[in-house]
């Protein structure tokens, strides 16, 4: 398993993509312990990690 996955189908601890599978998953279909559906603060986490500032 990769630490970070990004792309159309992404897998990893941190996964960002159209179909994302991981502990932290952000995508059109996110499957994981923390997704936008069950963790409303997740976008702040991703914004801080990828340098877009805080929300």
N, C-alpha and C positions, 0 to 999 in steps of 0.2 A: 504494500500500500504506500502511496506517495504522501508526503506531508501536505502538498498543495496541488490541487487539480484545477485546471481551467480549460474550457473549451465546450464544444457542442455536447459531449457526454463527459462529465468530469467525475473522477473518484479521488478520494483522499481525505485526510483529516479535515482540511479546509477545502471545500469544493465549490467552484463558481462556474456555472454553465447552463445550457439549455435543460439538460437533465443532470442534476448534481446529487451525488451520493457520498455522504461523509458525516463526520460528527457535527461539523458546521457546514450546512449546505445552503447555497443561495442560487436559485435558478427558476426557470419556468416550472419545473417539477423538482422540488427539493425533498430529498429523503435523508433524514438524519435526526440526531438528538436535538439539534437546534436549527430551526428553520424560521422563515418569516411568519409562518402560520402559528408557531408555538412560542416564539421568542421575539417580542416586539422591539427589543433593543439590539437585535442582531445587525441591522444596518449601521448603527453607530460603531459596532465592533469592526465591520468590514471597512467602513470609511476611515477609521483610525489606522488600520493595518495598511491600507493601500494609499495613504497620503492625501485623501480628499478633505481632510479637516473633520471637525466634529459636527454632528447634526443637532 
